[in-house]
Amino acid sequence: TGAAAVLAAETLGKRDAATAAVVGVGVNGRAAVRAFVARGHEVMVWDADKSRAAAAAEELGAIVAPSRAEALAADLVVTVTPGHALLFEEGSLRPGQHVSLMGADGPGKAEISPAELRRTRLFCDDWEQASHGGELAQLAEPGSIARSDVTELGSVLAGEVSGRVSADEITTFDSTGLAIQDLAIVVAAMRRLPELSGLQSFSL
């Protein structure tokens, strides 16, 4: 989850993105922080539990954002909250921002208002899943968007379609989590295991 959030942020964020933030530092939020740090980003963290934010920052080499508003204003934002309260109301995102929305993993959950989501260029991990249980369900269920309005991140990574097309474009990535991603990571890790540990090679 954390790696997918950061992969989307780097793929869809503007090239000169200078700030990164993770809002919500539970298990998956911490994974996103680790991925950002491993990729060389200085990352801010914010959590409703201030002590948890401070502990995560110290452990992972991040900094605590002065406020939630400052974290949400970063060039690259990853939100990993329970999805019970909106973080982005209509008009709150600024030109050039990217947000990986990871908290809405089931019906009734949302981190962004439908009106604000509609203002952005829409990306997801899997249309069928996101349109029924992710942020996109807010727009898909009433028929406000169609499949053709949303780009799957895999198509961008494969070079089949373009990602961000301008520095001012606002991009959002709706992730509901895919088991195939976990499997692919396991395969990649097992293939690299010999070079990392000196063990006998593993064939798949």
C-alpha beads as a LAMMPS data file, in Angstrom:
LAMMPS data file: protein, C-alpha beads

204 atoms
203 bonds

1 atom types
1 bond types

-500.0 500.0 xlo xhi
-500.0 500.0 ylo yhi
-500.0 500.0 zlo zhi

Masses

1 110.0

Atoms # bond

1 1 1 0.000 0.000 0.000
2 1 1 2.728 2.430 0.937
3 1 1 4.823 1.614 -2.113
4 1 1 1.805 1.937 -4.431
5 1 1 0.962 5.333 -2.954
6 1 1 4.464 6.662 -3.501
7 1 1 4.801 5.081 -6.940
8 1 1 1.624 6.891 -7.980
9 1 1 2.844 10.147 -6.443
10 1 1 6.163 10.016 -8.295
11 1 1 4.505 8.951 -11.544
12 1 1 1.700 11.503 -11.497
13 1 1 3.196 14.359 -9.492
14 1 1 4.813 17.324 -11.184
15 1 1 8.471 16.944 -12.071
16 1 1 9.658 19.742 -9.781
17 1 1 7.656 18.614 -6.745
18 1 1 9.492 19.928 -3.706
19 1 1 7.392 18.794 -0.753
20 1 1 5.836 15.489 0.274
21 1 1 3.523 14.581 3.131
22 1 1 1.741 11.588 4.605
23 1 1 -1.457 12.174 6.567
24 1 1 -2.285 9.282 8.864
25 1 1 0.650 7.259 10.165
26 1 1 -0.805 3.917 11.082
27 1 1 0.723 0.752 9.597
28 1 1 0.121 1.709 5.956
29 1 1 0.905 5.363 6.521
30 1 1 4.266 4.440 7.989
31 1 1 4.906 2.229 4.981
32 1 1 4.294 5.223 2.731
33 1 1 6.706 7.326 4.776
34 1 1 9.357 4.616 4.479
35 1 1 8.863 4.485 0.717
36 1 1 9.130 8.269 0.361
37 1 1 12.299 8.358 2.484
38 1 1 13.832 5.429 0.577
39 1 1 13.224 7.362 -2.633
40 1 1 15.099 10.380 -1.281
41 1 1 12.189 12.621 -0.358
42 1 1 12.033 14.777 2.731
43 1 1 8.580 13.980 4.048
44 1 1 6.239 15.629 6.535
45 1 1 3.844 13.557 8.632
46 1 1 0.605 14.449 10.356
47 1 1 -1.767 12.357 12.413
48 1 1 -4.777 13.103 14.599
49 1 1 -2.713 11.506 17.382
50 1 1 0.187 13.944 17.820
51 1 1 2.279 11.480 19.819
52 1 1 1.955 8.884 17.047
53 1 1 3.051 11.452 14.466
54 1 1 6.082 12.389 16.579
55 1 1 7.057 8.753 17.111
56 1 1 6.726 7.974 13.398
57 1 1 8.783 10.990 12.422
58 1 1 11.585 10.071 14.805
59 1 1 11.597 6.411 13.816
60 1 1 11.406 6.927 10.051
61 1 1 13.477 10.049 9.501
62 1 1 10.572 12.368 8.698
63 1 1 9.443 15.674 10.172
64 1 1 6.171 16.500 11.894
65 1 1 4.092 18.950 9.886
66 1 1 3.258 22.156 11.783
67 1 1 -0.422 21.575 10.978
68 1 1 -2.729 19.309 9.038
69 1 1 -3.345 22.153 6.593
70 1 1 0.369 22.427 5.798
71 1 1 0.640 18.678 5.248
72 1 1 -2.364 18.699 2.916
73 1 1 -0.787 21.554 0.938
74 1 1 2.341 19.575 -0.042
75 1 1 3.122 18.967 -3.705
76 1 1 2.813 15.199 -3.171
77 1 1 0.295 14.036 -0.581
78 1 1 -0.562 10.532 0.597
79 1 1 -3.643 10.196 2.798
80 1 1 -4.085 7.007 4.819
81 1 1 -6.904 7.770 7.239
82 1 1 -9.947 5.694 8.284
83 1 1 -11.952 7.578 5.651
84 1 1 -14.671 8.727 8.033
85 1 1 -13.957 12.468 7.676
86 1 1 -13.220 14.540 4.576
87 1 1 -9.739 15.989 4.255
88 1 1 -10.321 17.837 0.989
89 1 1 -13.400 20.004 0.552
90 1 1 -14.303 21.592 -2.788
91 1 1 -11.655 24.071 -3.921
92 1 1 -9.000 22.996 -1.407
93 1 1 -6.468 21.464 -3.833
94 1 1 -4.155 23.844 -5.639
95 1 1 -2.816 23.622 -9.204
96 1 1 -0.019 21.089 -9.590
97 1 1 -0.807 18.981 -6.537
98 1 1 -1.015 15.217 -6.527
99 1 1 -2.893 13.209 -3.902
100 1 1 -2.777 9.445 -3.420
101 1 1 -6.039 8.669 -1.631
102 1 1 -5.560 5.392 0.223
103 1 1 -8.145 5.499 3.014
104 1 1 -11.445 4.863 1.217
105 1 1 -11.268 1.098 0.900
106 1 1 -14.960 0.340 1.204
107 1 1 -18.470 1.748 0.698
108 1 1 -19.258 4.881 2.684
109 1 1 -15.638 5.907 3.194
110 1 1 -14.174 9.074 1.661
111 1 1 -11.229 11.435 2.167
112 1 1 -12.261 13.940 -0.526
113 1 1 -15.567 15.521 -1.467
114 1 1 -17.186 14.448 -4.746
115 1 1 -17.048 18.003 -6.083
116 1 1 -13.334 18.297 -5.381
117 1 1 -12.604 14.862 -6.801
118 1 1 -14.410 15.858 -9.992
119 1 1 -12.040 18.850 -10.399
120 1 1 -9.036 16.546 -10.702
121 1 1 -7.547 14.237 -13.308
122 1 1 -8.625 10.811 -12.108
123 1 1 -6.394 7.751 -11.786
124 1 1 -6.910 4.446 -9.976
125 1 1 -5.342 1.028 -9.525
126 1 1 -8.347 -0.916 -10.850
127 1 1 -11.521 0.659 -12.249
128 1 1 -13.906 -2.169 -11.363
129 1 1 -12.810 -2.231 -7.749
130 1 1 -12.382 1.528 -7.222
131 1 1 -15.716 2.382 -8.823
132 1 1 -17.533 0.176 -6.313
133 1 1 -15.563 0.604 -3.103
134 1 1 -13.114 3.491 -3.443
135 1 1 -13.266 7.270 -3.736
136 1 1 -14.468 6.920 -7.318
137 1 1 -17.671 5.242 -6.132
138 1 1 -18.907 8.693 -5.095
139 1 1 -18.941 9.688 -8.762
140 1 1 -19.437 6.359 -10.492
141 1 1 -22.554 5.232 -8.645
142 1 1 -24.650 8.305 -9.562
143 1 1 -23.252 8.204 -13.100
144 1 1 -21.194 11.396 -12.777
145 1 1 -18.191 9.687 -14.362
146 1 1 -17.692 6.785 -16.742
147 1 1 -14.863 4.307 -17.205
148 1 1 -13.458 6.534 -19.951
149 1 1 -12.992 9.391 -17.436
150 1 1 -10.509 7.399 -15.336
151 1 1 -7.001 6.162 -16.170
152 1 1 -5.542 3.073 -14.529
153 1 1 -2.025 3.649 -13.212
154 1 1 -0.785 0.420 -14.791
155 1 1 -1.545 1.811 -18.244
156 1 1 0.589 4.865 -17.479
157 1 1 3.466 2.740 -16.187
158 1 1 3.261 0.538 -19.289
159 1 1 3.493 3.611 -21.520
160 1 1 0.085 2.986 -23.066
161 1 1 -1.400 6.337 -22.010
162 1 1 -0.069 9.625 -20.671
163 1 1 -0.032 10.559 -17.023
164 1 1 0.215 14.181 -15.989
165 1 1 0.006 16.466 -19.018
166 1 1 0.741 19.868 -17.459
167 1 1 2.419 21.371 -14.411
168 1 1 -0.867 22.904 -13.233
169 1 1 -2.947 19.761 -13.520
170 1 1 -4.318 18.349 -10.249
171 1 1 -4.038 14.565 -10.145
172 1 1 -5.631 12.067 -7.775
173 1 1 -4.943 8.355 -7.404
174 1 1 -7.680 6.210 -5.874
175 1 1 -6.317 2.975 -4.462
176 1 1 -8.404 0.198 -2.961
177 1 1 -5.535 -2.292 -2.853
178 1 1 -4.885 -5.176 -5.214
179 1 1 -3.739 -8.643 -4.206
180 1 1 -1.846 -8.948 -7.504
181 1 1 0.413 -6.092 -6.369
182 1 1 1.321 -8.016 -3.231
183 1 1 2.045 -11.104 -5.306
184 1 1 4.240 -9.150 -7.716
185 1 1 6.232 -7.700 -4.820
186 1 1 6.758 -11.169 -3.333
187 1 1 7.972 -12.479 -6.698
188 1 1 10.368 -9.537 -7.106
189 1 1 11.664 -9.933 -3.557
190 1 1 12.216 -13.675 -3.921
191 1 1 14.119 -13.155 -7.159
192 1 1 16.407 -10.653 -5.458
193 1 1 16.850 -12.708 -2.304
194 1 1 20.086 -14.420 -3.436
195 1 1 21.894 -11.160 -4.148
196 1 1 20.703 -9.691 -0.865
197 1 1 21.501 -12.647 1.358
198 1 1 23.924 -14.817 -0.587
199 1 1 21.443 -17.695 -0.579
200 1 1 20.880 -20.187 -3.354
201 1 1 18.785 -18.776 -6.213
202 1 1 15.010 -19.108 -6.146
203 1 1 13.212 -19.901 -9.395
204 1 1 9.650 -18.914 -10.268

Bonds

1 1 1 2
2 1 2 3
3 1 3 4
4 1 4 5
5 1 5 6
6 1 6 7
7 1 7 8
8 1 8 9
9 1 9 10
10 1 10 11
11 1 11 12
12 1 12 13
13 1 13 14
14 1 14 15
15 1 15 16
16 1 16 17
17 1 17 18
18 1 18 19
19 1 19 20
20 1 20 21
21 1 21 22
22 1 22 23
23 1 23 24
24 1 24 25
25 1 25 26
26 1 26 27
27 1 27 28
28 1 28 29
29 1 29 30
30 1 30 31
31 1 31 32
32 1 32 33
33 1 33 34
34 1 34 35
35 1 35 36
36 1 36 37
37 1 37 38
38 1 38 39
39 1 39 40
40 1 40 41
41 1 41 42
42 1 42 43
43 1 43 44
44 1 44 45
45 1 45 46
46 1 46 47
47 1 47 48
48 1 48 49
49 1 49 50
50 1 50 51
51 1 51 52
52 1 52 53
53 1 53 54
54 1 54 55
55 1 55 56
56 1 56 57
57 1 57 58
58 1 58 59
59 1 59 60
60 1 60 61
61 1 61 62
62 1 62 63
63 1 63 64
64 1 64 65
65 1 65 66
66 1 66 67
67 1 67 68
68 1 68 69
69 1 69 70
70 1 70 71
71 1 71 72
72 1 72 73
73 1 73 74
74 1 74 75
75 1 75 76
76 1 76 77
77 1 77 78
78 1 78 79
79 1 79 80
80 1 80 81
81 1 81 82
82 1 82 83
83 1 83 84
84 1 84 85
85 1 85 86
86 1 86 87
87 1 87 88
88 1 88 89
89 1 89 90
90 1 90 91
91 1 91 92
92 1 92 93
93 1 93 94
94 1 94 95
95 1 95 96
96 1 96 97
97 1 97 98
98 1 98 99
99 1 99 100
100 1 100 101
101 1 101 102
102 1 102 103
103 1 103 104
104 1 104 105
105 1 105 106
106 1 106 107
107 1 107 108
108 1 108 109
109 1 109 110
110 1 110 111
111 1 111 112
112 1 112 113
113 1 113 114
114 1 114 115
115 1 115 116
116 1 116 117
117 1 117 118
118 1 118 119
119 1 119 120
120 1 120 121
121 1 121 122
122 1 122 123
123 1 123 124
124 1 124 125
125 1 125 126
126 1 126 127
127 1 127 128
128 1 128 129
129 1 129 130
130 1 130 131
131 1 131 132
132 1 132 133
133 1 133 134
134 1 134 135
135 1 135 136
136 1 136 137
137 1 137 138
138 1 138 139
139 1 139 140
140 1 140 141
141 1 141 142
142 1 142 143
143 1 143 144
144 1 144 145
145 1 145 146
146 1 146 147
147 1 147 148
148 1 148 149
149 1 149 150
150 1 150 151
151 1 151 152
152 1 152 153
153 1 153 154
154 1 154 155
155 1 155 156
156 1 156 157
157 1 157 158
158 1 158 159
159 1 159 160
160 1 160 161
161 1 161 162
162 1 162 163
163 1 163 164
164 1 164 165
165 1 165 166
166 1 166 167
167 1 167 168
168 1 168 169
169 1 169 170
170 1 170 171
171 1 171 172
172 1 172 173
173 1 173 174
174 1 174 175
175 1 175 176
176 1 176 177
177 1 177 178
178 1 178 179
179 1 179 180
180 1 180 181
181 1 181 182
182 1 182 183
183 1 183 184
184 1 184 185
185 1 185 186
186 1 186 187
187 1 187 188
188 1 188 189
189 1 189 190
190 1 190 191
191 1 191 192
192 1 192 193
193 1 193 194
194 1 194 195
195 1 195 196
196 1 196 197
197 1 197 198
198 1 198 199
199 1 199 200
200 1 200 201
201 1 201 202
202 1 202 203
203 1 203 204
